[in-house]
Amino acid sequence: MTDAVKGPASYFPSIEKKYGRPIAEWKDLIRTSPLTKHMELVNWLKSEHGLGHGHANALVAHTLAEENTGQ
C-alpha cells in the first residue's frame, strides 16, 4: 500500500510541470528572499514569478515549516 503525498508537497509535481523549475530552486529563492512573513513571500512569488496563489502558498508553507524544524 502506497501512502499518497499530502499537504503542501502534494502540489510539487504540478508546480514543477507548470513553471519548469525544480522545487529545490523555488525553495532556494524563498530562503534567500529578504522577506520573512508567509503572506509577503506568497505575494512576492505571485507578483514576481507568476505563480498561482495555491502553488505559492504550498511552497512557502513547506519551506517555512522546514526552517522551523531545522531540516
C-alpha positions in Angstrom: 0.0 0.0 0.0 1.5 3.4 -1.0 0.9 6.5 1.1 -0.2 9.4 -1.0 1.7 12.6 -0.6 -0.4 15.1 1.5 -0.3 18.7 2.4 1.8 21.3 0.6 4.1 18.7 -1.0 1.2 17.3 -2.9 1.4 20.4 -5.2 5.1 19.9 -6.0 4.7 17.8 -9.2 2.3 20.2 -10.8 4.4 23.2 -9.8 7.5 21.7 -11.4 5.5 20.8 -14.6 3.7 24.2 -14.8 6.6 26.5 -14.1 9.6 24.4 -15.3 11.7 24.8 -12.2 12.6 22.2 -9.7 11.2 22.6 -6.2 14.7 22.9 -4.7 15.2 26.1 -6.8 11.9 27.6 -5.6 12.8 26.8 -2.0 16.2 28.5 -2.5 14.5 31.6 -3.9 12.3 31.7 -0.8 15.2 31.1 1.6 17.3 33.9 0.0 14.5 36.4 -0.2 14.8 39.3 2.2 11.1 38.7 3.0 10.3 36.6 6.0 6.5 36.6 6.5 4.3 34.0 5.0 2.0 36.2 3.0 4.7 38.6 1.9 6.5 35.6 0.4 3.3 34.3 -1.2 2.6 37.7 -2.7 6.2 38.0 -3.9 6.1 34.6 -5.7 2.8 35.6 -7.3 3.8 39.1 -8.5 7.5 38.5 -9.4 7.4 34.9 -10.6 3.8 34.4 -11.8 2.8 31.6 -9.5 -0.8 31.0 -8.7 -1.9 31.5 -5.1 -2.2 27.8 -4.2 1.2 26.9 -5.6 2.9 29.9 -4.0 1.2 29.2 -0.6 2.3 25.5 -0.8 5.9 26.3 -1.5 6.1 29.0 1.3 4.3 26.8 3.8 6.6 23.8 3.2 9.8 25.8 3.1 9.0 27.7 6.3 8.0 24.5 8.1 11.4 23.0 7.2 13.1 26.1 8.5 11.2 25.9 11.8 12.0 22.2 12.3 15.7 22.7 11.3 15.6 20.4 8.2 
